[in-house]
C-alpha cells in the first residue's frame, strides 16, 4: 500500500522490512522506522501530523518517483 499512497502523493511511513528500501528513501519520499518499534512508528506519525511542509515535500517526491519508475506501462514494456 506504500506505493499506492505514493502514487496519490500521500506521504508514507513504513517499517524497515522486506523490500521497502527498494522504493522508499528515508527523508526523501517517506519516513522509515525500525520494525517492531511502535514508539518509533508513533514518533514518525506525530512528526508528519505536526509538519505540513514535510508532508507536502515527502508526498510530492513520492508521487514524482512513482510516476518516473512504477507506472504500469514501464512494466509492460519489459
C-alpha positions, 0 to 999 in steps of 0.5 A: 500500500506504500506505493499506492499512497505514493502514487496519490502523493500521500506521504508514507511511513513504513517499517524497515522490512522486506523490500521497502528500501527498494522504493522508499528513501528515508527523508526523501519520499517517506519516513522509515522506522525500525520494525517492531518499534511502535514508539518509533512508528508513533514518533514518525506519525506525530512528526508528519501530523505536526509538519505540513511542509514535510508532508507536502515535500515527502508526498510530492517526491513520492508521487514524482518517483512513482510516476518516473519508475512504477507506472504500469506501462514501464512494466509492460514494456519489459 
